[in-house]
Amino acid sequence: MAEIIIVDNEAEAGKLYADCVADLIRTKPDAVLGLATGSSPLAAYKALAAKVEAEGIDVSHVRGFALDEYLGLPLEHPESYHSTIHRTVVEPLGLNPELVHVPGDVLDGAPIEDGDKVAHAGEAYDAAIEAAGGIDVQILGIGADGHIGFNEPGSSLASGTRVKTLVQQTRVDNARFFDDDIDQVPTHCITQGVGTILKARHLVLLAFGENKAEAIAQTVEGGISAFCPASALQLHPHATIIVDEAAASQL
Ligand code: GLP
């Protein structure tokens, strides 16, 4: 069963993450961090960056693997997850960009029609994570429908990294990053699978606000089901779920 921590606000959640990761880096300077996009982890990255600076923690050997990426966007597009991870994590923390990987890096905007390249990218990404010794701490947000990464409801709980079609609701939700124009939102993505995510040694899922309350209740108290991919956290021996009162309101 996952450990549930209810905090007053995002800053407090961020501090818990920062303390955990700072302790990890002190004992393992080349720690492997699992990184996520979205608004939920931002306070955690900010708290970690502040701690790294205040305490002079050496992060030059820290490695990172991001959860997911859109397909068909050039890496330098401001909304690609490659750009987002570099802007929100790599730069503020002062990580070595060469040591941080995003699943679309090898595709660099290749069209989905480039079947061969795309088909092998997922396996190659999982192999790279394994070669790095696995992920030490994976940070996660959650979609209102219980998705983690881009594993939408119905995703196999044993899945590896692979190409997926984005569901319409996620494209609608993410249109705000693309001039509110859904036609600009990519139709496909590459995402770590639920099975990939479960291999990380410690999972830290962050959720804030009322609109995450139902997904959190399903994740924690619902049955383990592909209809709520985050419910797979119940299978993990070390999962920490950090929520505010609003996100915890249906528990
Ligand atoms: C996207 C990302 C997920 C993220 C989710 C929720 O779909 N692929 O990794 O968890 O959005 O985002 P937010 O934290 O902004 O609510």
py3Dmol code that shows the C-alpha trace and the ligand (Angstrom):
import py3Dmol

protein = """\
ATOM      1  CA  MET A   1       0.000   0.000   0.000  1.00  0.00           C
ATOM      2  CA  ALA A   2       1.207   3.401  -0.883  1.00  0.00           C
ATOM      3  CA  GLU A   3       2.094   5.897   1.813  1.00  0.00           C
ATOM      4  CA  ILE A   4      -0.238   8.940   1.646  1.00  0.00           C
ATOM      5  CA  ILE A   5       0.944  12.318   2.889  1.00  0.00           C
ATOM      6  CA  ILE A   6      -1.497  15.233   3.076  1.00  0.00           C
ATOM      7  CA  VAL A   7       0.190  18.626   2.963  1.00  0.00           C
ATOM      8  CA  ASP A   8      -1.064  22.218   3.239  1.00  0.00           C
ATOM      9  CA  ASN A   9       0.277  23.338  -0.117  1.00  0.00           C
ATOM     10  CA  GLU A  10       2.506  22.583  -3.083  1.00  0.00           C
ATOM     11  CA  ALA A  11       5.540  24.231  -1.490  1.00  0.00           C
ATOM     12  CA  GLU A  12       5.358  21.815   1.450  1.00  0.00           C
ATOM     13  CA  ALA A  13       5.103  18.867  -0.960  1.00  0.00           C
ATOM     14  CA  GLY A  14       8.063  20.249  -2.885  1.00  0.00           C
ATOM     15  CA  LYS A  15      10.136  20.362   0.276  1.00  0.00           C
ATOM     16  CA  LEU A  16       9.427  16.680   1.027  1.00  0.00           C
ATOM     17  CA  TYR A  17      10.556  15.723  -2.498  1.00  0.00           C
ATOM     18  CA  ALA A  18      13.632  17.945  -2.270  1.00  0.00           C
ATOM     19  CA  ASP A  19      14.696  16.457   1.087  1.00  0.00           C
ATOM     20  CA  CYS A  20      14.295  12.921  -0.258  1.00  0.00           C
ATOM     21  CA  VAL A  21      16.234  13.576  -3.476  1.00  0.00           C
ATOM     22  CA  ALA A  22      18.964  15.590  -1.754  1.00  0.00           C
ATOM     23  CA  ASP A  23      19.579  12.679   0.664  1.00  0.00           C
ATOM     24  CA  LEU A  24      19.717  10.321  -2.305  1.00  0.00           C
ATOM     25  CA  ILE A  25      22.260  12.451  -4.214  1.00  0.00           C
ATOM     26  CA  ARG A  26      24.458  12.744  -1.121  1.00  0.00           C
ATOM     27  CA  THR A  27      24.715   8.967  -0.879  1.00  0.00           C
ATOM     28  CA  LYS A  28      24.664   8.340  -4.640  1.00  0.00           C
ATOM     29  CA  PRO A  29      26.123  11.284  -6.588  1.00  0.00           C
ATOM     30  CA  ASP A  30      25.172   9.719  -9.941  1.00  0.00           C
ATOM     31  CA  ALA A  31      21.557   9.079  -8.857  1.00  0.00           C
ATOM     32  CA  VAL A  32      19.041   8.434 -11.627  1.00  0.00           C
ATOM     33  CA  LEU A  33      15.997  10.708 -11.399  1.00  0.00           C
ATOM     34  CA  GLY A  34      12.746   9.999 -13.229  1.00  0.00           C
ATOM     35  CA  LEU A  35      11.397  13.356 -14.423  1.00  0.00           C
ATOM     36  CA  ALA A  36       7.909  14.494 -15.408  1.00  0.00           C
ATOM     37  CA  THR A  37       6.345  17.498 -17.098  1.00  0.00           C
ATOM     38  CA  GLY A  38       3.057  19.148 -16.088  1.00  0.00           C
ATOM     39  CA  SER A  39       2.391  21.746 -13.403  1.00  0.00           C
ATOM     40  CA  SER A  40       2.262  19.333 -10.440  1.00  0.00           C
ATOM     41  CA  PRO A  41       6.044  18.744 -10.118  1.00  0.00           C
ATOM     42  CA  LEU A  42       7.076  22.394 -10.562  1.00  0.00           C
ATOM     43  CA  ALA A  43       7.175  23.271  -6.843  1.00  0.00           C
ATOM     44  CA  ALA A  44       9.230  20.121  -6.234  1.00  0.00           C
ATOM     45  CA  TYR A  45      11.855  21.111  -8.824  1.00  0.00           C
ATOM     46  CA  LYS A  46      11.928  24.627  -7.383  1.00  0.00           C
ATOM     47  CA  ALA A  47      12.459  23.338  -3.839  1.00  0.00           C
ATOM     48  CA  LEU A  48      15.191  20.970  -5.003  1.00  0.00           C
ATOM     49  CA  ALA A  49      16.970  23.721  -6.965  1.00  0.00           C
ATOM     50  CA  ALA A  50      16.898  25.985  -3.873  1.00  0.00           C
ATOM     51  CA  LYS A  51      18.279  23.213  -1.664  1.00  0.00           C
ATOM     52  CA  VAL A  52      21.010  22.302  -4.149  1.00  0.00           C
ATOM     53  CA  GLU A  53      22.126  25.915  -4.237  1.00  0.00           C
ATOM     54  CA  ALA A  54      21.816  26.613  -0.487  1.00  0.00           C
ATOM     55  CA  GLU A  55      23.645  23.444   0.540  1.00  0.00           C
ATOM     56  CA  GLY A  56      26.139  23.307  -2.316  1.00  0.00           C
ATOM     57  CA  ILE A  57      25.107  19.802  -3.375  1.00  0.00           C
ATOM     58  CA  ASP A  58      27.128  18.478  -6.324  1.00  0.00           C
ATOM     59  CA  VAL A  59      24.631  17.469  -9.034  1.00  0.00           C
ATOM     60  CA  SER A  60      27.117  17.256 -11.892  1.00  0.00           C
ATOM     61  CA  HIS A  61      26.826  13.449 -12.078  1.00  0.00           C
ATOM     62  CA  VAL A  62      23.058  13.185 -11.602  1.00  0.00           C
ATOM     63  CA  ARG A  63      21.309  11.419 -14.474  1.00  0.00           C
ATOM     64  CA  GLY A  64      17.688  11.785 -15.590  1.00  0.00           C
ATOM     65  CA  PHE A  65      15.043  10.112 -17.726  1.00  0.00           C
ATOM     66  CA  ALA A  66      11.784  11.871 -18.584  1.00  0.00           C
ATOM     67  CA  LEU A  67       8.465  10.058 -18.779  1.00  0.00           C
ATOM     68  CA  ASP A  68       7.085  11.065 -22.139  1.00  0.00           C
ATOM     69  CA  GLU A  69       7.201  13.212 -25.271  1.00  0.00           C
ATOM     70  CA  TYR A  70       4.959  14.321 -28.117  1.00  0.00           C
ATOM     71  CA  LEU A  71       5.652  12.779 -31.495  1.00  0.00           C
ATOM     72  CA  GLY A  72       6.226  14.966 -34.517  1.00  0.00           C
ATOM     73  CA  LEU A  73       7.398  18.115 -32.711  1.00  0.00           C
ATOM     74  CA  PRO A  74      10.973  19.243 -33.302  1.00  0.00           C
ATOM     75  CA  LEU A  75      13.020  18.986 -30.093  1.00  0.00           C
ATOM     76  CA  GLU A  76      13.534  22.749 -29.996  1.00  0.00           C
ATOM     77  CA  HIS A  77       9.769  23.483 -30.135  1.00  0.00           C
ATOM     78  CA  PRO A  78       9.041  25.368 -26.876  1.00  0.00           C
ATOM     79  CA  GLU A  79       6.266  22.908 -25.954  1.00  0.00           C
ATOM     80  CA  SER A  80       8.191  19.724 -26.706  1.00  0.00           C
ATOM     81  CA  TYR A  81       8.815  17.859 -23.467  1.00  0.00           C
ATOM     82  CA  HIS A  82      12.514  17.944 -24.382  1.00  0.00           C
ATOM     83  CA  SER A  83      12.399  21.754 -24.145  1.00  0.00           C
ATOM     84  CA  THR A  84      10.112  21.692 -21.102  1.00  0.00           C
ATOM     85  CA  ILE A  85      12.331  19.331 -19.094  1.00  0.00           C
ATOM     86  CA  HIS A  86      15.419  21.361 -19.958  1.00  0.00           C
ATOM     87  CA  ARG A  87      13.690  24.651 -19.028  1.00  0.00           C
ATOM     88  CA  THR A  88      12.042  23.481 -15.794  1.00  0.00           C
ATOM     89  CA  VAL A  89      14.557  20.965 -14.436  1.00  0.00           C
ATOM     90  CA  VAL A  90      17.947  20.813 -16.143  1.00  0.00           C
ATOM     91  CA  GLU A  91      18.649  24.564 -16.165  1.00  0.00           C
ATOM     92  CA  PRO A  92      17.313  25.520 -12.691  1.00  0.00           C
ATOM     93  CA  LEU A  93      19.069  22.552 -11.054  1.00  0.00           C
ATOM     94  CA  GLY A  94      22.256  22.954 -13.055  1.00  0.00           C
ATOM     95  CA  LEU A  95      22.225  19.331 -14.266  1.00  0.00           C
ATOM     96  CA  ASN A  96      24.523  18.184 -17.045  1.00  0.00           C
ATOM     97  CA  PRO A  97      22.191  18.225 -20.105  1.00  0.00           C
ATOM     98  CA  GLU A  98      24.131  15.333 -21.655  1.00  0.00           C
ATOM     99  CA  LEU A  99      22.999  13.097 -18.788  1.00  0.00           C
ATOM    100  CA  VAL A 100      19.270  13.858 -19.118  1.00  0.00           C
ATOM    101  CA  HIS A 101      17.176  11.934 -21.633  1.00  0.00           C
ATOM    102  CA  VAL A 102      13.675  12.447 -23.007  1.00  0.00           C
ATOM    103  CA  PRO A 103      11.989   9.584 -24.945  1.00  0.00           C
ATOM    104  CA  GLY A 104      11.721  11.559 -28.178  1.00  0.00           C
ATOM    105  CA  ASP A 105      15.386  12.602 -28.283  1.00  0.00           C
ATOM    106  CA  VAL A 106      16.431   9.971 -30.798  1.00  0.00           C
ATOM    107  CA  LEU A 107      13.400  10.727 -32.974  1.00  0.00           C
ATOM    108  CA  ASP A 108      13.978  14.477 -33.128  1.00  0.00           C
ATOM    109  CA  GLY A 109      10.599  15.236 -34.642  1.00  0.00           C
ATOM    110  CA  ALA A 110      10.531  12.195 -36.938  1.00  0.00           C
ATOM    111  CA  PRO A 111       7.022  11.759 -38.347  1.00  0.00           C
ATOM    112  CA  ILE A 112       4.980   8.837 -37.029  1.00  0.00           C
ATOM    113  CA  GLU A 113       5.075   7.395 -40.531  1.00  0.00           C
ATOM    114  CA  ASP A 114       8.755   6.687 -39.929  1.00  0.00           C
ATOM    115  CA  GLY A 115       7.596   3.319 -38.609  1.00  0.00           C
ATOM    116  CA  ASP A 116      10.869   1.541 -38.045  1.00  0.00           C
ATOM    117  CA  LYS A 117      12.509   4.364 -36.182  1.00  0.00           C
ATOM    118  CA  VAL A 118       9.449   4.929 -34.015  1.00  0.00           C
ATOM    119  CA  ALA A 119       8.855   1.226 -33.304  1.00  0.00           C
ATOM    120  CA  HIS A 120      12.319   0.725 -31.837  1.00  0.00           C
ATOM    121  CA  ALA A 121      12.520   3.984 -29.899  1.00  0.00           C
ATOM    122  CA  GLY A 122      10.508   2.617 -26.957  1.00  0.00           C
ATOM    123  CA  GLU A 123      12.580  -0.525 -26.547  1.00  0.00           C
ATOM    124  CA  ALA A 124      15.773   1.493 -26.870  1.00  0.00           C
ATOM    125  CA  TYR A 125      14.604   3.894 -24.151  1.00  0.00           C
ATOM    126  CA  ASP A 126      13.777   1.082 -21.724  1.00  0.00           C
ATOM    127  CA  ALA A 127      17.166  -0.502 -22.473  1.00  0.00           C
ATOM    128  CA  ALA A 128      18.895   2.829 -21.731  1.00  0.00           C
ATOM    129  CA  ILE A 129      17.108   3.083 -18.360  1.00  0.00           C
ATOM    130  CA  GLU A 130      18.156  -0.454 -17.524  1.00  0.00           C
ATOM    131  CA  ALA A 131      21.750   0.183 -18.595  1.00  0.00           C
ATOM    132  CA  ALA A 132      21.802   3.174 -16.219  1.00  0.00           C
ATOM    133  CA  GLY A 133      20.893   0.781 -13.384  1.00  0.00           C
ATOM    134  CA  GLY A 134      17.222   1.776 -13.216  1.00  0.00           C
ATOM    135  CA  ILE A 135      15.495   4.871 -11.868  1.00  0.00           C
ATOM    136  CA  ASP A 136      16.021   5.702  -8.187  1.00  0.00           C
ATOM    137  CA  VAL A 137      13.156   8.188  -7.665  1.00  0.00           C
ATOM    138  CA  GLN A 138      10.403   8.730 -10.231  1.00  0.00           C
ATOM    139  CA  ILE A 139       8.298  11.854  -9.814  1.00  0.00           C
ATOM    140  CA  LEU A 140       4.754  11.605 -11.211  1.00  0.00           C
ATOM    141  CA  GLY A 141       1.776  13.853 -11.806  1.00  0.00           C
ATOM    142  CA  ILE A 142      -1.649  12.384 -12.521  1.00  0.00           C
ATOM    143  CA  GLY A 143      -4.284  13.220 -15.111  1.00  0.00           C
ATOM    144  CA  ALA A 144      -7.874  13.843 -13.991  1.00  0.00           C
ATOM    145  CA  ASP A 145      -8.716  10.477 -15.608  1.00  0.00           C
ATOM    146  CA  GLY A 146      -5.982   8.665 -13.662  1.00  0.00           C
ATOM    147  CA  HIS A 147      -3.344   8.689 -16.386  1.00  0.00           C
ATOM    148  CA  ILE A 148       0.357   8.660 -15.547  1.00  0.00           C
ATOM    149  CA  GLY A 149       2.861   9.756 -18.153  1.00  0.00           C
ATOM    150  CA  PHE A 150       0.706   9.474 -21.254  1.00  0.00           C
ATOM    151  CA  ASN A 151      -0.713   6.087 -20.219  1.00  0.00           C
ATOM    152  CA  GLU A 152      -4.385   6.801 -20.673  1.00  0.00           C
ATOM    153  CA  PRO A 153      -7.165   4.593 -19.230  1.00  0.00           C
ATOM    154  CA  GLY A 154      -6.993   1.184 -20.875  1.00  0.00           C
ATOM    155  CA  SER A 155      -3.182   1.090 -20.965  1.00  0.00           C
ATOM    156  CA  SER A 156      -1.695  -2.262 -20.037  1.00  0.00           C
ATOM    157  CA  LEU A 157      -0.312  -2.215 -16.517  1.00  0.00           C
ATOM    158  CA  ALA A 158       2.642  -4.272 -17.808  1.00  0.00           C
ATOM    159  CA  SER A 159       3.431  -1.941 -20.733  1.00  0.00           C
ATOM    160  CA  GLY A 160       6.908  -0.807 -21.685  1.00  0.00           C
ATOM    161  CA  THR A 161       7.817   2.469 -23.382  1.00  0.00           C
ATOM    162  CA  ARG A 162       5.880   2.764 -26.631  1.00  0.00           C
ATOM    163  CA  VAL A 163       4.034   5.009 -29.045  1.00  0.00           C
ATOM    164  CA  LYS A 164       0.444   5.883 -28.133  1.00  0.00           C
ATOM    165  CA  THR A 165      -2.394   7.884 -29.622  1.00  0.00           C
ATOM    166  CA  LEU A 166      -3.397  10.813 -27.435  1.00  0.00           C
ATOM    167  CA  VAL A 167      -7.030  10.727 -26.353  1.00  0.00           C
ATOM    168  CA  GLN A 168      -9.145  13.668 -27.431  1.00  0.00           C
ATOM    169  CA  GLN A 169      -9.600  14.972 -23.859  1.00  0.00           C
ATOM    170  CA  THR A 170      -5.849  15.177 -23.289  1.00  0.00           C
ATOM    171  CA  ARG A 171      -5.416  17.042 -26.592  1.00  0.00           C
ATOM    172  CA  VAL A 172      -8.210  19.443 -25.552  1.00  0.00           C
ATOM    173  CA  ASP A 173      -6.593  19.897 -22.105  1.00  0.00           C
ATOM    174  CA  ASN A 174      -3.177  20.563 -23.648  1.00  0.00           C
ATOM    175  CA  ALA A 175      -4.412  22.945 -26.373  1.00  0.00           C
ATOM    176  CA  ARG A 176      -3.717  25.754 -23.870  1.00  0.00           C
ATOM    177  CA  PHE A 177      -0.013  25.256 -24.581  1.00  0.00           C
ATOM    178  CA  PHE A 178      -0.587  25.531 -28.356  1.00  0.00           C
ATOM    179  CA  ASP A 179      -2.380  28.906 -28.770  1.00  0.00           C
ATOM    180  CA  ASP A 180      -5.675  27.185 -27.799  1.00  0.00           C
ATOM    181  CA  ASP A 181      -5.610  25.558 -31.218  1.00  0.00           C
ATOM    182  CA  ILE A 182      -6.251  21.821 -31.011  1.00  0.00           C
ATOM    183  CA  ASP A 183      -4.994  21.335 -34.575  1.00  0.00           C
ATOM    184  CA  GLN A 184      -1.517  22.259 -33.377  1.00  0.00           C
ATOM    185  CA  VAL A 185      -1.559  19.626 -30.609  1.00  0.00           C
ATOM    186  CA  PRO A 186       0.241  16.458 -31.703  1.00  0.00           C
ATOM    187  CA  THR A 187      -1.921  13.364 -32.140  1.00  0.00           C
ATOM    188  CA  HIS A 188       0.662  10.863 -30.880  1.00  0.00           C
ATOM    189  CA  CYS A 189       3.203  10.542 -28.126  1.00  0.00           C
ATOM    190  CA  ILE A 190       5.871   8.201 -26.846  1.00  0.00           C
ATOM    191  CA  THR A 191       5.569   7.371 -23.152  1.00  0.00           C
ATOM    192  CA  GLN A 192       7.196   5.163 -20.579  1.00  0.00           C
ATOM    193  CA  GLY A 193       4.771   2.309 -19.975  1.00  0.00           C
ATOM    194  CA  VAL A 194       3.104   1.606 -16.649  1.00  0.00           C
ATOM    195  CA  GLY A 195       5.392  -1.423 -16.368  1.00  0.00           C
ATOM    196  CA  THR A 196       8.435   0.809 -16.977  1.00  0.00           C
ATOM    197  CA  ILE A 197       7.271   3.232 -14.296  1.00  0.00           C
ATOM    198  CA  LEU A 198       6.733   0.415 -11.787  1.00  0.00           C
ATOM    199  CA  LYS A 199      10.393  -0.612 -12.149  1.00  0.00           C
ATOM    200  CA  ALA A 200      11.595   2.624 -10.512  1.00  0.00           C
ATOM    201  CA  ARG A 201      12.741   1.979  -6.935  1.00  0.00           C
ATOM    202  CA  HIS A 202      10.677   4.810  -5.401  1.00  0.00           C
ATOM    203  CA  LEU A 203       7.605   6.501  -6.891  1.00  0.00           C
ATOM    204  CA  VAL A 204       6.524   9.956  -5.698  1.00  0.00           C
ATOM    205  CA  LEU A 205       3.156  11.042  -7.074  1.00  0.00           C
ATOM    206  CA  LEU A 206       2.042  14.638  -6.528  1.00  0.00           C
ATOM    207  CA  ALA A 207      -1.534  15.871  -6.948  1.00  0.00           C
ATOM    208  CA  PHE A 208      -3.139  19.154  -5.996  1.00  0.00           C
ATOM    209  CA  GLY A 209      -6.636  20.568  -6.339  1.00  0.00           C
ATOM    210  CA  GLU A 210     -10.208  19.392  -6.452  1.00  0.00           C
ATOM    211  CA  ASN A 211     -10.085  18.177 -10.063  1.00  0.00           C
ATOM    212  CA  LYS A 212      -7.607  15.449  -9.058  1.00  0.00           C
ATOM    213  CA  ALA A 213      -9.721  14.210  -6.114  1.00  0.00           C
ATOM    214  CA  GLU A 214     -11.593  11.485  -7.979  1.00  0.00           C
ATOM    215  CA  ALA A 215      -8.447  10.172  -9.676  1.00  0.00           C
ATOM    216  CA  ILE A 216      -6.653  10.062  -6.311  1.00  0.00           C
ATOM    217  CA  ALA A 217      -9.553   8.175  -4.707  1.00  0.00           C
ATOM    218  CA  GLN A 218      -9.486   5.629  -7.558  1.00  0.00           C
ATOM    219  CA  THR A 219      -5.698   5.369  -7.342  1.00  0.00           C
ATOM    220  CA  VAL A 220      -5.675   4.705  -3.612  1.00  0.00           C
ATOM    221  CA  GLU A 221      -8.993   3.030  -2.834  1.00  0.00           C
ATOM    222  CA  GLY A 222     -10.264   1.688  -6.174  1.00  0.00           C
ATOM    223  CA  GLY A 223      -9.414  -1.730  -7.559  1.00  0.00           C
ATOM    224  CA  ILE A 224      -6.170  -2.143  -9.469  1.00  0.00           C
ATOM    225  CA  SER A 225      -7.302  -1.632 -13.042  1.00  0.00           C
ATOM    226  CA  ALA A 226      -6.111  -0.428 -16.423  1.00  0.00           C
ATOM    227  CA  PHE A 227      -9.081   1.962 -16.295  1.00  0.00           C
ATOM    228  CA  CYS A 228      -7.099   3.954 -13.753  1.00  0.00           C
ATOM    229  CA  PRO A 229      -3.434   3.466 -14.739  1.00  0.00           C
ATOM    230  CA  ALA A 230      -2.246   5.196 -11.543  1.00  0.00           C
ATOM    231  CA  SER A 231      -3.917   2.422  -9.479  1.00  0.00           C
ATOM    232  CA  ALA A 232      -0.863   0.328 -10.458  1.00  0.00           C
ATOM    233  CA  LEU A 233       0.947   2.208  -7.681  1.00  0.00           C
ATOM    234  CA  GLN A 234      -0.835  -0.171  -5.299  1.00  0.00           C
ATOM    235  CA  LEU A 235       1.446  -2.902  -6.692  1.00  0.00           C
ATOM    236  CA  HIS A 236       4.618  -0.980  -5.893  1.00  0.00           C
ATOM    237  CA  PRO A 237       6.592  -1.668  -2.693  1.00  0.00           C
ATOM    238  CA  HIS A 238       7.659   1.975  -2.235  1.00  0.00           C
ATOM    239  CA  ALA A 239       5.158   4.518  -3.497  1.00  0.00           C
ATOM    240  CA  THR A 240       4.553   7.885  -1.830  1.00  0.00           C
ATOM    241  CA  ILE A 241       1.485   9.919  -2.752  1.00  0.00           C
ATOM    242  CA  ILE A 242       1.638  13.570  -1.680  1.00  0.00           C
ATOM    243  CA  VAL A 243      -1.636  15.500  -1.959  1.00  0.00           C
ATOM    244  CA  ASP A 244      -3.246  18.657  -0.651  1.00  0.00           C
ATOM    245  CA  GLU A 245      -6.584  18.643   1.217  1.00  0.00           C
ATOM    246  CA  ALA A 246      -8.544  19.274  -1.998  1.00  0.00           C
ATOM    247  CA  ALA A 247      -6.981  16.343  -3.874  1.00  0.00           C
ATOM    248  CA  ALA A 248      -7.526  14.177  -0.774  1.00  0.00           C
ATOM    249  CA  SER A 249     -11.165  15.236  -0.382  1.00  0.00           C
ATOM    250  CA  GLN A 250     -12.670  12.019  -1.775  1.00  0.00           C
ATOM    251  CA  LEU A 251     -10.513   9.640   0.273  1.00  0.00           C
TER     252      LEU A 251
END
"""
ligand_1 = """\
16
GLP
C 0.164 15.465 -19.016
C 1.486 14.745 -18.745
C 1.421 13.974 -17.434
C 0.918 14.888 -16.321
C -0.485 15.371 -16.655
C -1.086 16.255 -15.556
O -0.782 14.628 -19.580
N 1.833 13.830 -19.811
O 2.722 13.473 -17.122
O 0.928 14.210 -15.097
O -0.403 16.105 -17.856
O -0.543 17.532 -15.624
P -0.644 18.612 -14.467
O 0.370 18.241 -13.446
O -0.311 19.912 -15.147
O -2.032 18.573 -13.940
"""
view = py3Dmol.view(width=600, height=400)
view.addModel(protein, "pdb")
view.setStyle({"model": 0}, {"cartoon": {"style": "trace"}})
view.addModel(ligand_1, "xyz")
view.setStyle({"model": 1}, {"stick": {}})
view.zoomTo()
view.show()
